[in-house]
Amino acid sequence: MVINMVDKSQKSTDMNLIWNVYYDAQRLNVPLNTVIYNTMLQALLKRQDHTQVHRVYKEMLDGGKQPSLYTYGMLMHSMSKQGDMAGFTKMLDIMQGRNMFPDFVGWSIIMHSLGRHGNSDGVERIYEFLIQSKVPINSRIINERLHAIICQKLTRTWTRSHRLNQLDKIWKEHFGVPPTSQDPVEYPRIKPDSASYTIMMKALSFDKPSKALSDIPKILQVMEQRGLQPGPLALIHYTSACLDCKDTVKAKEAISLFRDRYNVLANEKTWRRVLGSMASLQDISGIFWALDALTESKYVNHEPTIDRSIPRKRPARYKNEIKLQESHVRSPPNSFLNAVFVPKTQELLFTALLKLDTPIIERSATEHSNERVVMVWNKLSSSGVYIPLKVEQSIVVPGLLASGMHMHDIRQRIVRH
């Protein structure tokens, strides 16, 4: 199919060619069947462009085409991502009215949607229904049970320890041995997959970060023994646990481990959290390590993982702030480094570097705070990072003046490339 071929060949940020193929087919009166509409919906859902998903679905109905189970599955997934549980329920009613019932993938989507909104009771009812209906249960269904427990809101009676105990209970019920078991006995019929272990990492990082620091390395060893590859989410949960424990050294080790052993790179949000924690904890050696790693492209994705061309849901106040800023400030280029070194991150870094009482680790004892700032500024600027005038005028220049530099020297030494 042309749309599917174009979708696989294009960058995630470019939908123009896919739309052109779609509109040309309509203009030339090429018959569009359910498969073509499903392919278009899949391309839009992959980019989380939920508004266009519902628009194409409406055009599908207007064209007299009958949605399939796959169509409804994608629509329910889109509504779940948007938090539209009323529309989600309505879609189930439409399916039932057309005598269509979810398949295995559909039930997984339904369980995931209910679970991520904290309705673990609904997930358990579906699980019991599947057991009674003798539907084969695999690790994906069990993962949805586990994830629903994590998403359930904490109360006075439902504490973090209760949540972890319930997760351990479900895990042992299905998989037989704890996730950290180094030499597991023969598993029951169902074996945990990579997502199963990642969910347990998430639970540990949420509810007991100190335990996560000791258990996650063991879980990674078990995964290696079983030939399972940890993914980006595992790295996110590991670094989150490190930062919650204010251990930036372990966070650095986790990022290096995943890059060297698993070929998994940290995303922009993870780097922002790591840099922010290093700045707030005055870990100057960690900051310089992160700058070297990022600006030398050792830990950088060639393409940003956040697609800024897709509109996101934001609070009204935040939208107004964005409009006000965009009216008089040009947007930085859409790159991985600019997504890491956002203005807030730059403010934290330069503020930490300008503190005169900060010990300089692994640097010459005669190096002053102004030298650090000049070095970091030029390194970021030469790497294509956009440094806003607000950061320059409110933090960098006043800080350098306070450290004893003259304005003439500042203008000569900090350069915008």
C-alpha positions in Angstrom: 0.0 0.0 0.0 1.3 3.5 -1.0 0.3 5.2 2.3 1.9 2.5 4.4 5.1 2.6 2.3 5.3 6.4 2.6 4.7 6.2 6.3 7.6 3.8 6.9 9.9 5.8 4.7 9.3 9.2 6.2 10.5 10.9 9.3 8.1 11.0 12.2 7.8 14.7 12.0 6.7 14.8 8.3 3.1 14.0 7.5 2.8 16.2 4.4 3.6 13.5 1.9 1.2 11.0 3.5 -1.6 13.6 3.5 -0.8 14.4 -0.2 -1.3 10.7 -1.1 -4.5 10.6 0.9 -5.9 13.7 -0.7 -4.8 12.7 -4.2 -6.7 9.4 -3.8 -9.8 11.3 -2.9 -9.5 13.8 -5.7 -9.0 11.1 -8.3 -11.9 9.1 -7.0 -9.8 6.2 -6.1 -11.9 3.8 -4.0 -10.8 4.0 -0.3 -11.5 0.8 1.6 -11.3 0.0 5.3 -7.7 -1.1 5.0 -6.6 2.2 3.6 -8.4 4.1 6.3 -6.9 1.9 9.0 -3.4 2.6 7.6 -4.0 6.3 7.7 -5.3 6.0 11.3 -2.3 4.0 12.3 0.1 6.6 10.9 -1.7 9.4 12.8 -2.0 7.4 16.0 1.8 6.7 15.9 2.3 10.5 15.9 -0.4 10.9 18.6 -2.3 13.3 16.4 -5.6 12.4 18.0 -7.6 15.3 16.4 -6.8 14.0 12.9 -7.5 10.4 14.0 -11.2 11.3 14.7 -11.4 13.4 11.6 -10.3 10.5 9.3 -12.7 8.2 11.2 -15.6 10.5 10.4 -14.6 10.6 6.8 -14.5 6.8 6.8 -18.1 6.7 8.1 -19.2 9.4 5.7 -17.8 7.3 2.9 -19.9 4.4 3.9 -17.0 2.1 4.9 -17.5 -0.4 7.8 -15.0 -0.1 10.6 -13.2 -3.3 11.6 -12.1 -4.5 15.0 -8.7 -3.0 14.2 -10.3 0.4 13.6 -12.1 0.3 16.9 -9.0 -0.8 18.7 -7.1 2.2 17.4 -9.9 4.6 18.2 -10.2 3.3 21.8 -6.4 3.6 22.1 -6.6 7.2 20.9 -9.5 8.1 23.3 -7.6 6.4 26.2 -4.5 8.6 25.5 -6.7 11.7 25.6 -8.5 10.6 28.8 -11.8 10.5 27.0 -13.4 7.6 28.9 -16.9 8.7 28.0 -16.0 8.4 24.3 -14.2 5.1 25.1 -17.4 3.6 26.7 -19.5 4.9 23.8 -17.2 3.2 21.3 -17.7 -0.1 23.2 -21.4 0.3 23.0 -21.2 1.0 19.3 -19.2 -2.2 18.8 -21.7 -4.2 20.9 -24.6 -2.7 18.9 -22.9 -4.0 15.7 -22.5 -7.4 17.2 -18.7 -7.0 17.3 -16.7 -8.0 20.3 -13.0 -7.3 21.1 -10.4 -9.8 20.1 -7.3 -10.4 22.3 -5.6 -7.2 21.3 -8.9 -5.3 21.9 -9.2 -6.7 25.4 -5.6 -5.7 26.1 -6.3 -2.1 25.0 -9.4 -2.0 27.1 -7.5 -3.3 30.2 -4.7 -0.8 29.6 -7.1 2.1 29.2 -9.0 1.2 32.4 -5.8 0.6 34.3 -4.0 3.8 33.4 -7.0 5.7 34.7 -6.8 3.9 38.0 -9.7 1.5 37.5 -8.0 -1.7 38.7 -11.3 -3.2 39.7 -12.5 -3.0 36.1 -9.2 -4.6 34.9 -9.7 -7.5 37.4 -13.3 -8.0 36.2 -12.2 -8.3 32.6 -9.4 -10.7 33.7 -12.0 -12.9 35.4 -14.2 -12.8 32.4 -11.3 -13.9 30.1 -10.5 -16.8 32.5 -14.2 -17.9 32.5 -14.3 -17.6 28.7 -11.2 -19.8 28.5 -9.3 -17.1 26.5 -5.6 -18.0 26.6 -3.8 -15.8 29.0 -0.3 -14.6 28.2 2.2 -12.1 29.6 0.5 -9.1 27.9 -2.7 -9.7 29.9 -0.7 -10.1 33.1 1.3 -7.0 32.4 -2.0 -5.0 32.2 -3.0 -6.4 35.7 0.4 -5.3 37.1 0.2 -1.9 35.5 -3.3 -1.2 36.7 -2.1 -1.7 40.3 0.6 0.9 39.8 -1.9 3.4 38.4 -4.3 3.1 41.3 -4.4 6.2 43.4 -2.9 6.0 46.9 -5.2 6.3 49.9 -4.9 5.9 53.6 -5.6 2.2 53.3 -3.9 1.7 49.9 -0.3 2.7 50.7 2.9 2.3 48.7 3.9 -0.8 50.7 0.4 -2.3 50.0 0.8 -1.6 46.3 4.2 -3.3 46.2 2.9 -6.3 48.1 0.0 -6.7 45.7 2.3 -6.5 42.7 4.6 -9.2 44.2 1.5 -11.4 44.9 0.3 -11.1 41.3 3.8 -11.7 39.9 4.4 -14.8 42.0 0.9 -16.1 41.2 1.7 -16.1 37.4 5.4 -16.3 37.1 6.3 -18.4 40.2 9.5 -16.7 41.2 10.5 -13.1 42.2 11.7 -10.8 39.4 15.1 -10.5 41.1 15.7 -14.3 41.2 19.1 -14.8 39.7 18.7 -18.6 39.0 15.0 -19.0 38.5 13.5 -22.5 38.5 11.4 -23.6 35.6 8.8 -21.0 35.0 5.1 -22.0 34.8 3.4 -21.9 31.4 3.6 -18.1 31.2 7.0 -16.4 31.3 7.6 -12.7 32.1 8.7 -10.6 29.1 10.7 -7.4 28.9 7.6 -5.3 29.6 6.9 -7.3 32.8 10.3 -6.6 34.2 10.0 -2.9 33.2 6.7 -2.6 35.0 8.3 -3.9 38.2 11.2 -1.4 37.8 8.6 1.4 37.5 6.8 0.2 40.6 10.1 0.1 42.6 11.1 3.6 41.4 7.7 5.0 42.3 7.2 3.4 45.7 10.7 2.5 47.0 13.5 4.3 45.1 16.2 3.1 47.6 15.1 -0.5 47.0 15.1 0.1 43.3 18.7 1.0 43.3 19.6 -2.4 44.6 16.9 -4.5 42.8 17.0 -3.0 39.3 20.6 -4.1 38.6 19.6 -7.6 39.6 16.5 -7.5 37.3 18.8 -6.4 34.5 21.0 -9.4 35.1 18.0 -11.8 35.0 16.9 -10.2 31.7 20.3 -10.7 30.3 20.3 -14.4 31.4 17.0 -14.8 29.6 18.1 -12.9 26.5 15.6 -10.1 27.0 16.6 -6.6 25.9 15.8 -3.6 28.3 14.2 -0.7 26.5 14.2 3.1 27.0 11.5 2.9 29.7 13.8 0.7 31.9 16.4 3.4 31.7 13.9 6.1 32.6 12.8 4.2 35.7 16.4 3.4 36.7 17.5 7.1 36.4 14.3 8.3 38.2 15.1 6.1 41.2 18.7 7.4 41.2 17.5 11.0 41.1 14.8 10.5 43.7 17.6 9.2 46.0 19.7 12.3 45.0 22.4 10.0 43.6 23.6 11.7 40.4 26.7 9.4 40.3 24.5 6.3 39.9 22.3 8.1 37.4 25.4 8.8 35.3 26.4 5.1 35.6 22.9 4.0 34.6 23.0 6.2 31.4 26.5 4.9 30.5 25.5 1.3 31.2 22.4 1.4 28.9 24.4 3.1 26.2 27.4 0.7 26.3 25.7 -2.6 27.0 22.2 -2.2 25.6 22.6 0.5 23.0 19.8 2.5 24.6 20.1 6.3 24.8 18.4 8.6 27.3 15.7 10.8 25.9 15.5 14.6 26.3 13.3 14.5 29.4 15.7 12.2 31.2 18.6 14.4 30.4 16.8 17.5 31.6 16.0 15.8 34.9 19.6 14.6 35.3 21.1 18.0 34.5 18.6 19.7 36.8 19.5 17.4 39.7 23.2 17.9 39.1 22.8 21.6 39.1 20.7 21.7 42.3 23.1 19.3 44.1 26.1 21.3 42.9 27.6 18.2 41.1 29.9 20.2 38.9 31.9 17.2 37.7 28.6 15.6 36.7 27.6 18.6 34.8 30.8 18.7 32.8 30.5 14.9 32.1 26.9 15.5 30.8 28.0 18.4 28.6 30.9 16.4 27.2 28.7 13.4 26.5 26.0 15.5 24.8 28.0 17.9 22.8 30.4 15.2 21.5 27.3 13.2 20.3 28.1 10.2 22.3 24.7 10.0 23.9 22.6 12.0 21.4 19.8 10.7 19.2 20.1 12.1 15.7 16.4 13.0 15.7 14.5 14.5 18.6 12.1 12.0 20.2 9.6 14.7 20.9 7.6 15.7 17.9 6.9 19.4 18.4 4.9 19.6 15.2 2.0 17.8 16.9 -0.2 20.0 19.2 -0.4 18.8 22.7 -3.0 19.3 25.4 -1.9 22.1 27.7 -3.6 24.1 30.4 -5.1 27.4 29.2 -2.7 29.4 31.3 0.3 27.7 29.8 -1.0 28.2 26.3 -1.3 31.9 26.9 2.3 32.1 28.2 3.5 30.2 25.1 1.6 32.7 22.8 3.0 35.7 24.7 6.6 34.3 24.4 6.3 33.4 20.8 5.1 36.9 19.9 8.5 38.4 20.5 10.9 35.4 20.9 12.0 33.3 18.0 11.7 29.5 18.4 14.9 27.5 18.7 15.7 24.9 16.0 14.0 21.6 16.6 17.0 19.4 17.6 17.8 16.9 20.3 20.2 19.3 22.1 17.7 22.2 22.1 15.1 19.8 23.6 17.6 19.0 26.4 18.9 22.5 27.0 15.6 24.3 27.3 15.8 27.8 28.9 14.9 26.4 32.4 17.7 23.9 32.2 20.2 26.6 31.1 19.1 28.8 34.0 19.8 26.0 36.5 23.2 25.2 34.9 24.5 28.7 34.7 23.2 29.6 38.2 25.1 26.5 39.6 28.3 27.3 37.8 28.3 30.9 38.9 28.2 30.1 42.6 31.7 31.0 43.9 31.6 28.6 46.9 31.1 25.6 44.6 34.1 23.2 44.8 35.6 22.4 41.4 36.0 18.7 41.0 38.4 17.3 38.5 39.3 20.8 37.4 42.3 23.0 38.2 42.0 24.7 41.6 42.7 28.1 40.0 39.8 27.9 37.6 37.1 30.4 38.7 33.4 30.4 38.2 33.6 32.8 35.3 35.9 30.4 33.4 33.4 27.6 33.9 30.5 29.8 32.5 32.5 31.0 29.5 33.5 27.4 28.7 30.0 26.0 29.0 28.5 28.9 27.0 30.9 28.5 24.1 30.5 24.7 24.2 26.7 24.9 24.0 26.7 27.7 21.4 29.2 25.9 19.1 27.1 22.7 19.4 24.0 24.5 18.0 22.2 25.1 21.3 20.0 28.3 21.2 20.7 30.4 24.3 17.9 32.9 24.9 18.6 36.6 25.5 16.8 36.3 28.8 19.3 33.8 30.1 22.2 35.9 28.9 20.9 39.2 30.3 19.4 38.0 33.6 21.9 35.4 34.7 25.1 35.0 32.7 26.1 38.7 32.2 25.2 39.8 35.7 26.9 36.8 37.2 30.1 37.4 35.2 30.1 41.0 36.2 29.7 40.0 39.9 32.7 37.7 39.5 34.9 40.5 38.5 34.9 40.4 34.7 34.5 43.6 32.7 31.7 44.0 30.1 34.3 44.4 27.3 35.9 41.1 28.3 32.5 39.4 28.5 31.5 40.5 25.0 34.8 39.2 23.6 34.7 35.8 25.4 31.1 34.7 25.1 30.3 34.1 21.4 27.1 33.3 19.6 27.7 30.9 16.7 
